[in-house]
């Protein structure tokens, strides 16, 4: 698919799925000209120009201090697994020595999901894909980061629609023989909970903490204050499927801000005075 790599600078860079316009970093010392429409200066402008020109900004390997990214807004996904991090950790290289950077990225994703449940989690290979020189990487880590997109047809428009809607899972594939990760045969969401039909072990995560195991999640057992839940499906070799987040809206949260408070009651009072049956919040106020 169309995509640019290394958009941005130093600690921040982004990939840009579906971007088909040429963009570049603005460096006045090099060009000695005014910044052009297709140029960005700084990470926020990089995000903005990707989105403005039809791309899907994804924050690459957010394994630094979370405060590094606190001022950034508008990106739509983050990397949560990188084969590069696994390889460098196994080698004991530099900042990876004794540090699980993939775990750091997954914790960062959970922090983002607490506020915005639409942020996608993406797994990548980053230098160690299926064509990597086998003498430079252990077989279980080669081609260990990928995504499966549930597109209804094999064309770019279908792929994009599925991708952007979150119809995908991120895969950590640790098998010496590839593509033996757990199979997810069915995913069903109802008012009562979420059912996964799979041959793997299921762990449910909400607000960064494990909240249960097994293929069925009962919505009535969710911890108070939860804004999302996601599943990790693993097998004995350590391969894992990461589902995207399921947003949780508390009963009574009529305005969708994640809390039940006086603002919800004010909104429902306003709804009660209307006769428009198609008003967006009518159903939400019937609690």
SERO-4910 file (N, C-alpha, C, O; in steps of 0.05 Angstrom, whole numbers):
BEGIN
 pado doro    nc1    nc2    nc3   cac1   cac2   cac3    cc1    cc2    cc3    oc1    oc2    oc3
  Unk    A     17    -24      0      0      0      0     18     25      0     41     23      9
  Unk    A      7     48    -10     23     72     -8     31     79     21     14     76     39
  Unk    A     56     87     25     65     92     52     92    105     51    109     97     34
  Unk    A     97    124     68    124    135     71    135    127     98    120    124    118
  Unk    A    161    124    100    174    116    125    192    138    134    203    153    118
  Unk    A    195    141    161    213    161    172    204    189    167    220    207    164
  Unk    A    178    194    165    168    221    165    172    232    193    163    220    212
  Unk    A    184    255    195    189    267    221    219    271    226    234    277    208
  Unk    A    227    268    252    254    273    259    261    260    285    244    256    302
  Unk    A    286    254    289    299    243    314    280    225    329    273    203    320
  Unk    A    272    233    354    257    216    371    228    211    361    216    192    369
  Unk    A    219    228    343    192    224    333    193    218    303    205    233    288
  Unk    A    182    196    296    176    194    267    151    177    263    141    164    281
  Unk    A    140    179    239    114    169    233    115    154    206    130    161    188
  Unk    A     98    134    204     92    122    179     66    134    169     51    146    185
  Unk    A     60    132    143     38    146    132     22    129    112     21    136     88
  Unk    A     10    107    121     -6     91    102    -26    108     86    -39    126     97
  Unk    A    -28    102     60    -46    114     41    -38    142     32    -53    154     16
  Unk    A    -16    153     41     -6    178     31      6    175      3     24    158      0
  Unk    A     -4    190    -16      6    188    -43     18    214    -53     28    216    -76
  Unk    A     18    235    -36     30    260    -43     58    262    -32     63    251    -10
  Unk    A     76    275    -46    104    278    -36    105    300    -15     96    322    -19
  Unk    A    117    294      8    121    313     29    151    312     37    164    292     32
  Unk    A    161    333     50    188    333     59    191    351     83    175    369     87
  Unk    A    213    346     98    219    363    121    229    390    111    245    392     92
  Unk    A    221    411    124    230    438    118    255    444    133    256    443    157
  Unk    A    276    451    118    302    458    130    312    484    118    323    484     96
  Unk    A    307    506    131    313    532    120    343    535    115    351    549     97
  Unk    A    359    522    131    388    524    128    397    512    101    418    519     90
  Unk    A    381    493     91    388    480     66    375    494     42    388    498     22
  Unk    A    350    502     45    335    513     22    337    543     20    336    554     -1
  Unk    A    339    557     44    340    586     45    315    598     32    316    620     20
  Unk    A    293    583     33    267    593     22    246    590     43    249    578     64
  Unk    A    223    602     37    200    600     55    189    572     55    192    558     35
  Unk    A    177    564     77    166    537     79    143    534     59    126    551     56
  Unk    A    144    511     44    124    506     23    101    490     34    102    479     56
  Unk    A     80    488     18     55    474     26     60    445     31     46    433     47
  Unk    A     80    432     19     84    404     22    107    398     42    118    376     42
  Unk    A    115    418     58    136    415     77    126    417    106    107    431    111
  Unk    A    140    403    123    132    403    152    157    410    168    180    405    160
  Unk    A    152    423    191    173    430    209    164    421    237    147    433    249
  Unk    A    177    400    247    169    390    274    149    367    272    135    364    251
  Unk    A    147    352    293    130    328    293    100    333    289     86    318    275
  Unk    A     90    354    302     61    360    299     54    367    271     33    359    260
  Unk    A     71    383    258     66    389    230     68    364    212     54    362    192
  Unk    A     85    346    220     87    321    204     61    305    206     51    296    185
  Unk    A     49    303    230     23    290    233      2    304    216    -13    292    202
  Unk    A      2    331    219    -19    346    206    -18    344    175    -39    342    162
  Unk    A      6    345    164      8    344    135      1    317    124    -10    314    102
  Unk    A      8    295    139      1    268    130    -30    266    129    -41    257    109
  Unk    A    -43    275    150    -72    273    151    -85    291    130   -104    283    117
  Unk    A    -75    315    127    -87    334    108    -85    324     79   -103    330     63
  Unk    A    -65    309     73    -61    300     46    -72    271     42    -65    258     22
  Unk    A    -88    262     61   -102    236     57    -88    212     69    -97    189     64
  Unk    A    -67    216     85    -53    193     97    -65    187    125    -83    201    134
  Unk    A    -54    166    137    -64    156    163    -39    156    182    -24    137    182
  Unk    A    -35    178    197    -10    180    213     -8    159    235    -26    156    251
  Unk    A     14    145    235     20    125    256     46    132    270     67    135    256
  Unk    A     45    134    296     69    140    311     87    115    313     78     95    324
  Unk    A    111    117    303    130     94    303    144     91    330    151    111    343
  Unk    A    147     66    338    161     57    362    162     78    385    183     89    391
  Unk    A    139     82    398    138    101    421    149     88    447    134     84    466
  Unk    A    175     83    447    187     70    470    203     89    488    216     80    506
  Unk    A    202    115    482    215    134    499    196    141    522    174    131    524
  Unk    A    205    159    539    188    169    561    161    179    549    162    195    530
  Unk    A    138    171    560    113    179    548    110    210    546     95    220    529
  Unk    A    124    224    564    122    253    562    133    264    537    127    287    529
  Unk    A    150    249    523    161    257    497    139    263    477    142    280    460
  Unk    A    117    248    480     95    250    460     71    265    470     50    266    456
  Unk    A     72    275    494     48    285    507     35    309    493     10    313    495
  Unk    A     50    324    478     39    348    465     28    341    437     16    358    424
  Unk    A     32    317    427     24    310    400     -5    301    399    -14    287    417
  Unk    A    -19    309    379    -47    301    375    -51    294    346    -36    303    328
  Unk    A    -72    279    340    -80    275    313    -70    249    300    -78    243    278
  Unk    A    -51    235    313    -43    210    300    -63    189    306    -78    190    326
  Unk    A    -65    168    288    -88    150    288    -80    122    298    -97    105    303
  Unk    A    -54    117    301    -45     90    309    -17     92    321     -3    112    317
  Unk    A     -9     70    335     18     69    346     29     40    342     13     21    341
  Unk    A     55     38    340     67     12    340     66      0    368     73     14    387
  Unk    A     59    -26    370     58    -39    396     76    -63    397     81    -74    419
  Unk    A     85    -72    374    105    -93    373    124    -88    349    115    -81    327
  Unk    A    150    -91    354    170    -88    333    190   -110    334    202   -115    355
  Unk    A    193   -125    312    214   -146    311    241   -134    317    258   -148    329
  Unk    A    246   -109    309    271    -96    314    277    -95    344    299   -101    352
  Unk    A    257    -87    359    261    -86    388    267   -113    400    284   -116    417
  Unk    A    254   -134    390    259   -161    400    287   -170    394    301   -182    410
  Unk    A    296   -164    369    323   -172    361    344   -157    377    363   -170    387
  Unk    A    341   -131    380    361   -115    395    361   -123    424    383   -123    437
  Unk    A    338   -130    435    337   -139    464    352   -165    467    368   -168    486
  Unk    A    348   -184    449    362   -209    451    392   -206    448    407   -220    460
  Unk    A    400   -187    432    429   -181    429    440   -165    452    465   -164    455
  Unk    A    423   -154    469    433   -137    491    445   -111    481    464   -102    492
  Unk    A    433   -100    460    444    -77    447    434    -50    460    410    -45    461
  Unk    A    453    -34    469    447     -7    477    424     -4    496    422    -17    516
  Unk    A    405     14    488    382     20    506    363     -4    508    345     -3    525
  Unk    A    367    -24    492    349    -48    493    358    -68    514    343    -86    521
  Unk    A    382    -65    524    393    -84    544    376    -84    569    374    -63    583
  Unk    A    365   -106    576    349   -109    600    323    -93    600    311    -89    621
  Unk    A    313    -85    577    289    -69    575    270    -81    554    278    -86    531
  Unk    A    245    -85    561    225    -96    543    211    -72    529    191    -63    539
  Unk    A    223    -63    507    211    -40    493    184    -46    481    167    -28    479
  Unk    A    179    -71    474    152    -78    464    132    -75    486    110    -65    482
  Unk    A    139    -83    511    121    -79    533    117    -50    539     95    -42    546
  Unk    A    138    -33    536    135     -4    539    115      7    519     98     24    527
  Unk    A    117     -2    494     99      8    474     70      0    479     51     16    475
  Unk    A     66    -24    489     39    -33    495     27    -18    519      3    -12    519
  Unk    A     43    -11    538     34      5    561     26     33    551      6     45    560
  Unk    A     42     44    532     36     70    521      9     69    506     -7     87    509
  Unk    A      5     48    491    -21     44    477    -44     44    496    -64     57    492
  Unk    A    -41     30    519    -62     29    538    -68     57    550    -91     64    554
  Unk    A    -47     73    554    -52    100    564    -68    117    544    -85    132    551
  Unk    A    -61    113    518    -76    128    497   -105    118    496   -123    135    493
  Unk    A   -109     92    498   -136     81    495   -154     90    518   -179     91    514
  Unk    A   -143     96    541   -160    106    563   -174    131    555   -196    137    566
  Unk    A   -163    147    537   -175    172    528   -187    171    501   -207    184    495
  Unk    A   -176    154    483   -185    152    455   -184    123    447   -163    113    441
  Unk    A   -207    110    446   -208     82    440   -205     75    411   -204     52    403
  Unk    A   -203     96    394   -199     91    365   -170     88    356   -165     82    333
  Unk    A   -151     93    375   -123     90    367   -116     61    361   -120     44    378
  Unk    A   -106     56    337    -99     29    329    -72     20    339    -54     36    341
  Unk    A    -70     -6    346    -45    -18    353    -34    -34    330    -48    -51    319
  Unk    A     -9    -29    322      2    -41    297     28    -56    304     44    -46    320
  Unk    A     32    -79    292     57    -94    296     73    -92    270     62    -93    248
  Unk    A    100    -90    272    117    -85    249    142   -102    251    149   -113    272
  Unk    A    156   -105    228    181   -120    227    205   -101    230    224   -107    244
  Unk    A    204    -78    216    225    -58    218    253    -70    215    268    -74    235
  Unk    A    261    -76    190    288    -86    182    289   -117    183    308   -128    172
  Unk    A    271   -130    197    274   -159    200    249   -174    189    238   -191    203
  Unk    A    242   -168    165    219   -181    152    226   -208    140    248   -218    146
  Unk    A    209   -219    124    213   -246    113    238   -248     95    248   -270     91
  Unk    A    246   -226     84    269   -226     66    295   -219     80    316   -216     67
  Unk    A    295   -216    106    320   -209    121    340   -232    119    332   -256    117
  Unk    A    365   -225    119    386   -245    118    385   -263    143    388   -252    165
  Unk    A    379   -289    140    376   -306    163    401   -307    181    399   -315    204
  Unk    A    424   -299    171    448   -299    187    448   -276    207    465   -275    225
  Unk    A    430   -257    203    429   -233    220    407   -233    241    406   -215    257
  Unk    A    389   -253    240    366   -253    258    358   -282    263    357   -298    245
  Unk    A    351   -288    288    340   -314    295    313   -319    281    298   -300    278
  Unk    A    309   -344    274    285   -350    258    259   -343    272    240   -334    259
  Unk    A    258   -346    298    233   -340    312    226   -310    312    203   -303    314
  Unk    A    247   -294    310    242   -265    310    240   -253    282    228   -231    279
  Unk    A    250   -267    262    247   -258    235    218   -258    227    204   -277    232
  Unk    A    209   -237    214    181   -235    205    161   -240    228    141   -253    225
  Unk    A    167   -229    251    151   -234    275    130   -212    280    114   -214    299
  Unk    A    131   -190    265    112   -169    269     95   -164    243    106   -159    222
  Unk    A     69   -166    246     52   -163    222     24   -156    231     17   -156    254
  Unk    A      7   -149    212    -22   -145    217    -38   -162    198    -29   -168    176
  Unk    A    -62   -169    207    -82   -182    190   -105   -163    188   -118   -156    208
  Unk    A   -111   -154    163   -133   -136    158   -157   -151    146   -153   -165    127
  Unk    A   -180   -148    158   -204   -163    149   -219   -147    128   -240   -136    133
  Unk    A   -207   -145    104   -218   -131     82   -237   -149     66   -230   -172     62
  Unk    A   -259   -139     57   -278   -156     42   -269   -162     13   -280   -180      1
  Unk    A   -250   -147      3   -240   -152    -24   -210   -143    -25   -201   -128     -9
  Unk    A   -196   -154    -45   -167   -149    -47   -161   -125    -65   -147   -128    -85
  Unk    A   -172   -102    -58   -166    -78    -72   -161    -56    -51   -168    -59    -28
  Unk    A   -148    -35    -60   -138    -14    -41   -161     -1    -26   -159      5     -2
  Unk    A   -183      5    -40   -206     18    -27   -217      1     -4   -223     12     17
  Unk    A   -220    -25     -9   -231    -43     12   -211    -45     35   -219    -45     58
  Unk    A   -186    -47     28   -165    -49     49   -165    -24     66   -164    -26     91
  Unk    A   -166     -1     53   -166     24     68   -190     26     87   -187     34    110
  Unk    A   -213     20     77   -237     22     93   -236      4    117   -242     12    139
  Unk    A   -226    -21    113   -224    -39    136   -202    -30    155   -207    -31    180
  Unk    A   -180    -22    145   -158    -13    162   -166     11    179   -163     10    203
  Unk    A   -177     31    167   -184     55    181   -207     51    201   -209     66    220
  Unk    A   -223     31    197   -245     25    215   -236      7    238   -252      2    257
  Unk    A   -211     -2    237   -201    -19    259   -206    -48    256   -204    -63    275
  Unk    A   -213    -56    232   -219    -85    227   -193   -100    221   -188   -109    199
  Unk    A   -177   -102    242   -151   -115    240   -141   -124    267   -150   -115    288
  Unk    A   -122   -143    266   -108   -151    290    -79   -148    286    -69   -151    263
  Unk    A    -64   -142    307    -35   -141    306    -25   -168    314    -36   -181    332
  Unk    A     -3   -177    301      7   -204    306     36   -204    315     53   -191    302
  Unk    A     42   -217    336     69   -223    346     73   -253    340     64   -270    354
  Unk    A     88   -259    319     91   -286    309    119   -297    316    139   -292    302
  Unk    A    120   -312    338    145   -322    348    151   -351    340    170   -363    350
  Unk    A    136   -361    321    141   -389    313    165   -391    295    171   -374    278
  Unk    A    181   -413    299    203   -419    281    192   -424    253    204   -418    233
  Unk    A    168   -437    252    152   -439    228    131   -417    229    115   -416    248
  Unk    A    131   -400    209    114   -376    210     84   -383    205     77   -404    194
  Unk    A     68   -364    214     39   -365    209     25   -388    224      5   -398    215
  Unk    A     37   -396    247     24   -415    264     13   -402    289      8   -415    310
  Unk    A      9   -376    288     -3   -361    311    -32   -369    315    -43   -383    298
  Unk    A    -44   -362    337    -72   -370    343    -91   -362    321    -88   -341    308
  Unk    A   -111   -378    317   -132   -372    298   -156   -360    312   -166   -370    332
  Unk    A   -166   -337    301   -190   -324    311   -212   -329    291   -212   -317    269
  Unk    A   -230   -347    297   -251   -356    278   -276   -338    279   -289   -335    258
  Unk    A   -282   -327    302   -306   -311    305   -303   -291    327   -291   -298    348
  Unk    A   -314   -268    323   -314   -247    344   -343   -236    345   -352   -225    325
  Unk    A   -355   -238    368   -383   -229    370   -386   -211    394   -379   -217    417
  Unk    A   -397   -187    389   -401   -167    410   -432   -164    414   -447   -160    395
  Unk    A   -440   -164    439   -468   -160    446   -470   -143    471   -449   -136    483
  Unk    A   -494   -136    479   -497   -121    504   -486   -135    528   -477   -123    547
  Unk    A   -487   -162    527   -478   -178    550   -448   -181    552   -438   -187    573
  Unk    A   -434   -178    529   -405   -181    530   -393   -187    503   -405   -180    482
  Unk    A   -369   -198    503   -354   -204    478   -347   -234    479   -337   -244    499
  Unk    A   -351   -247    456   -344   -275    453   -324   -278    431   -328   -268    409
  Unk    A   -302   -292    437   -281   -298    417   -281   -329    413   -278   -344    432
  Unk    A   -283   -337    389   -280   -366    382   -251   -369    372   -245   -360    349
  Unk    A   -234   -382    387   -206   -384    380   -194   -409    392   -204   -421    410
  Unk    A   -171   -417    381   -156   -440    391   -134   -431    410   -119   -447    420
  Unk    A   -133   -405    416   -112   -395    434   -123   -388    462   -147   -390    467
  Unk    A   -105   -381    479   -112   -372    506   -118   -342    505   -103   -326    493
  Unk    A   -140   -334    518   -149   -306    516   -144   -292    543   -152   -302    564
  Unk    A   -131   -269    542   -128   -251    565   -141   -224    558   -135   -213    537
  Unk    A   -158   -215    576   -171   -189    572   -157   -167    587   -148   -171    610
  Unk    A   -153   -144    574   -139   -121    586   -157    -97    585   -169    -91    564
  Unk    A   -158    -82    607   -173    -56    608   -157    -37    625   -148    -44    647
  Unk    A   -154    -13    616   -140      8    631   -112     -1    639   -102      7    660
  Unk    A   -100    -17    621    -73    -25    625    -69    -49    643    -46    -56    649
  Unk    A    -91    -61    653    -89    -83    672   -104   -107    662   -125   -104    649
  Unk    A    -94   -131    668   -110   -156    661   -135   -157    678   -134   -153    703
  Unk    A   -157   -164    666   -183   -165    681   -197   -191    679   -218   -195    690
  Unk    A   -185   -210    664   -198   -236    662   -186   -253    640   -170   -243    623
  Unk    A   -193   -278    640   -184   -297    620   -207   -313    609   -229   -314    621
  Unk    A   -203   -325    586   -224   -341    573   -237   -328    550   -235   -303    547
  Unk    A   -250   -343    533   -262   -333    508   -286   -314    512   -293   -300    494
  Unk    A   -299   -315    536   -322   -298    540   -316   -277    561   -306   -283    583
  Unk    A   -322   -252    554   -320   -229    573   -348   -219    579   -362   -210    561
  Unk    A   -356   -221    604   -382   -212    613   -380   -182    618   -364   -173    635
  Unk    A   -397   -166    605   -395   -137    607   -401   -128    636   -393   -107    644
  Unk    A   -416   -144    651   -423   -136    678   -399   -139    698   -401   -130    720
  Unk    A   -378   -152    689   -355   -155    706   -333   -135    701   -312   -135    714
  Unk    A   -338   -116    682   -318    -96    676   -313    -78    700   -332    -69    713
  Unk    A   -288    -71    706   -283    -53    728   -296    -26    724   -297    -16    702
  Unk    A   -305    -14    746   -317     12    744   -297     33    733   -274     33    741
  Unk    A   -306     49    715   -289     70    704   -275     61    679   -259     77    668
  Unk    A   -279     36    670   -265     27    646   -276     42    621   -300     46    619
  Unk    A   -258     49    604   -266     62    579   -262     44    555   -271     51    533
  Unk    A   -247     22    558   -242      4    536   -235    -23    547   -228    -26    571
  Unk    A   -235    -43    529   -225    -69    535   -213    -80    509   -223    -75    488
  Unk    A   -191    -95    511   -179   -108    488   -171   -136    496   -170   -143    519
  Unk    A   -166   -153    476   -159   -181    481   -131   -187    470   -124   -177    449
  Unk    A   -117   -204    484    -92   -216    475    -96   -246    473   -102   -259    493
  Unk    A    -92   -257    450    -96   -286    445    -69   -299    439    -56   -292    419
  Unk    A    -61   -317    456    -33   -328    453    -34   -358    452    -54   -371    458
  Unk    A    -10   -370    444     -7   -399    444     19   -406    459     32   -388    470
  Unk    A     25   -431    459     48   -441    476     75   -431    466     93   -430    482
  Unk    A     78   -424    441    104   -415    431    107   -385    435    129   -374    429
  Unk    A     87   -371    446     89   -343    452     79   -325    431     81   -300    434
  Unk    A     68   -336    409     56   -319    389     30   -307    400     15   -321    415
  Unk    A     23   -282    393      0   -268    404    -14   -252    383     -2   -239    366
  Unk    A    -41   -253    383    -58   -235    368    -67   -213    387    -77   -219    409
  Unk    A    -65   -188    379    -76   -166    395   -100   -155    380    -98   -145    357
  Unk    A   -124   -157    392   -147   -144    380   -145   -114    384   -130   -105    401
  Unk    A   -160   -100    368   -163    -71    373   -181    -67    397   -194    -85    406
  Unk    A   -182    -43    407   -198    -37    431   -228    -36    425   -236    -26    404
  Unk    A   -243    -46    444   -272    -43    444   -279    -20    463   -272    -21    487
  Unk    A   -292      0    454   -299     23    471   -321     16    490   -340      2    483
  Unk    A   -319     25    514   -339     21    535   -352     48    542   -338     67    549
  Unk    A   -378     49    541   -392     73    548   -410     67    572   -429     51    570
  Unk    A   -405     79    595   -421     74    619   -450     80    615   -457    100    601
  Unk    A   -467     65    627   -496     71    627   -500     98    639   -491    104    661
  Unk    A   -514    115    625   -519    143    635   -500    163    623   -505    187    627
  Unk    A   -480    155    609   -461    173    596   -473    182    569   -466    171    548
  Unk    A   -492    200    570   -507    208    546   -491    225    527   -496    225    503
  Unk    A   -471    240    536   -456    257    518   -430    245    509   -415    257    493
  Unk    A   -424    220    518   -402    205    508   -374    215    517   -355    210    503
  Unk    A   -373    228    540   -347    238    550   -334    218    569   -313    224    581
  Unk    A   -346    195    573   -334    174    590   -341    175    619   -334    157    634
  Unk    A   -356    195    628   -364    197    656   -394    203    657   -406    214    638
  Unk    A   -406    196    679   -434    202    684   -435    225    704   -427    222    727
  Unk    A   -445    248    696   -445    271    714   -469    289    707   -487    282    692
  Unk    A   -469    314    718   -491    332    715   -495    340    686   -517    347    678
  Unk    A   -474    340    670   -476    347    642   -494    328    627   -509    335    608
  Unk    A   -493    302    635   -510    282    622   -540    288    629   -557    285    611
  Unk    A   -545    295    654   -573    301    661   -583    325    647   -606    326    639
  Unk    A   -566    346    644   -575    370    630   -582    363    601   -601    374    590
  Unk    A   -566    346    589   -571    338    561   -597    323    559   -613    328    540
  Unk    A   -602    306    578   -627    290    577   -651    308    583   -673    303    572
  Unk    A   -648    328    599   -670    347    604   -677    362    578   -700    367    572
  Unk    A   -656    368    563   -660    382    537   -674    363    517   -691    372    502
  Unk    A   -666    338    518   -678    318    500   -708    315    507   -725    313    488
  Unk    A   -715    315    532   -743    311    541   -761    333    530   -785    329    527
  Unk    A   -749    356    525   -766    378    516   -769    379    486   -784    395    475
  Unk    A   -755    361    472   -757    360    443   -778    340    433   -785    321    447
  Unk    A   -788    345    409   -806    326    397   -793    311    374   -806    294    361
  Unk    A   -768    318    367   -754    305    345   -745    277    354   -727    274    369
  Unk    A   -758    257    344   -753    229    352   -726    219    341   -716    198    350
  Unk    A   -714    233    322   -689    225    311   -665    238    326   -642    234    318
  Unk    A   -670    253    346   -649    266    361   -629    246    371   -636    225    382
  Unk    A   -603    251    367   -582    231    371   -582    219    399   -575    195    401
  Unk    A   -590    234    419   -586    224    447   -611    213    460   -611    207    483
  Unk    A   -633    209    444   -657    199    456   -653    172    469   -660    168    492
  Unk    A   -642    153    454   -638    126    464   -619    126    489   -624    112    508
  Unk    A   -598    142    488   -579    143    510   -592    154    535   -583    148    557
  Unk    A   -612    170    533   -625    182    556   -646    163    569   -658    170    589
  Unk    A   -652    141    557   -672    122    568   -658    102    585   -656     78    579
  Unk    A   -648    111    608   -634     94    627   -645     97    655   -637     84    674
***
